[in-house]
């Protein structure tokens, strides 16, 4: 389950950027082709934030649509499935334009003083 190591890495990044302030919310963007399972990440998150300044932070996991390109007709279209046909020409030779993302988008913090 690589989601735990991703959660720990995201927490470390958040802590570096929070600069000692309590984090109340973390927004993370996840594409459908990132290889990250939403349920596994949500399961790993509480363990990753335990005993940190993120221990009560709300997690917002934003799932984006993927964007594919047909190599046959060059049509671009949204899809969350890699195994699909081009809606324009019905070919299956497709490439990923976007959807591999997995990144921390934002933090909400408050002073702990």
C-alpha positions as MATLAB code, in Angstrom:
seq = 'XXXXXXXXXXXXXXXXXXXXXXXXXXXXXXXXXXXXXXXXXXXXXXXXXXXXXXXXXXXXXXXXXXXXXXXXXXXXXXXXXXXXXXXXXXXXXXXXXXXXXXXXXXXXXXXXX';
ca = [
       0.000    0.000    0.000;
       1.998    2.963   -1.309;
      -0.798    5.313   -0.223;
       0.652    5.364    3.306;
       4.038    6.562    2.032;
       2.262    9.182   -0.102;
       0.250   10.343    2.906;
       3.420   10.585    5.025;
       5.183   12.548    2.253;
       2.210   14.909    1.925;
       2.208   15.469    5.709;
       5.950   16.219    5.683;
       5.444   18.737    2.874;
       2.556   20.348    4.755;
       4.579   20.593    7.973;
       7.491   22.249    6.128;
       5.140   24.850    4.686;
       3.014   25.392    7.800;
       6.071   26.765    9.641;
       4.904   25.692   13.098;
       1.270   26.702   12.648;
      -1.632   24.315   13.225;
      -3.032   23.017    9.933;
      -6.833   22.939    9.818;
      -7.374   21.815    6.220;
      -5.309   20.174    3.480;
      -6.482   20.103   -0.140;
      -4.931   17.443   -2.364;
      -5.548   16.983   -6.096;
      -5.698   13.442   -7.483;
      -6.049   12.434  -11.105;
      -7.695    9.180  -12.190;
      -4.437    7.870  -13.668;
      -2.252    8.742  -10.646;
      -2.278    5.175   -9.363;
      -3.546    6.379   -5.980;
      -6.568    4.582   -4.580;
      -8.914    7.086   -2.904;
     -10.110    4.665   -0.227;
      -6.609    3.463    0.641;
      -5.354    7.066    0.896;
      -8.295    8.049    3.122;
      -7.512    5.016    5.302;
      -3.795    5.939    5.542;
      -4.314    9.678    6.206;
      -5.284    9.464    9.927;
      -2.180    7.407   10.671;
       0.060    9.837    8.776;
      -1.261   12.912   10.636;
      -1.271   11.323   14.111;
       0.687   13.370   16.706;
       1.470   16.180   14.238;
       0.237   19.736   13.761;
      -2.139   18.206   11.213;
      -3.739   15.818   13.711;
      -7.148   17.518   13.403;
      -6.830   18.726    9.824;
      -9.681   18.140    7.424;
      -8.620   16.350    4.239;
     -10.152   17.540    0.982;
      -9.294   15.072   -1.795;
     -10.187   16.654   -5.122;
     -10.540   14.176   -7.959;
     -10.049   15.626  -11.425;
     -11.164   14.260  -14.766;
      -8.542   12.722  -16.988;
      -7.881   14.047  -20.466;
      -7.017   11.638  -23.280;
      -5.914   12.128  -26.886;
      -6.684    9.761  -29.716;
      -3.482    9.037  -31.636;
      -5.560    8.235  -34.732;
      -7.709   11.377  -35.135;
      -6.044   13.688  -32.535;
      -9.375   14.245  -30.731;
      -9.067   15.266  -27.046;
     -11.715   14.103  -24.585;
     -12.334   13.697  -20.863;
     -12.362   10.215  -19.393;
     -11.525    8.488  -16.128;
     -10.995    5.178  -17.943;
      -7.867    4.253  -19.876;
      -9.540    1.288  -21.533;
     -12.022    3.117  -23.720;
     -12.619    4.086  -27.327;
     -12.297    7.513  -28.880;
     -15.829    8.960  -28.981;
     -15.086   10.547  -32.363;
     -13.526    7.701  -34.397;
     -13.865    4.600  -32.147;
     -10.133    3.854  -32.168;
      -8.461    2.665  -28.978;
      -4.907    3.991  -29.476;
      -5.041    6.692  -26.807;
      -2.515    8.763  -24.869;
      -2.837   10.516  -21.522;
      -2.752   14.315  -21.634;
      -3.622   14.838  -17.962;
      -4.806   12.824  -15.012;
      -1.563   11.584  -13.453;
      -1.533   14.423  -10.898;
      -1.186   13.872   -7.194;
      -0.247   17.067   -5.377;
      -0.938   19.204   -2.340;
      -2.894   22.203   -3.596;
      -3.365   24.236   -0.426;
      -3.209   24.430    3.362;
      -5.360   26.316    5.801;
      -3.463   27.171    8.982;
      -3.964   28.995   12.290;
      -1.511   30.248   14.882;
      -0.984   27.935   17.839;
       0.309   30.676   20.157;
];
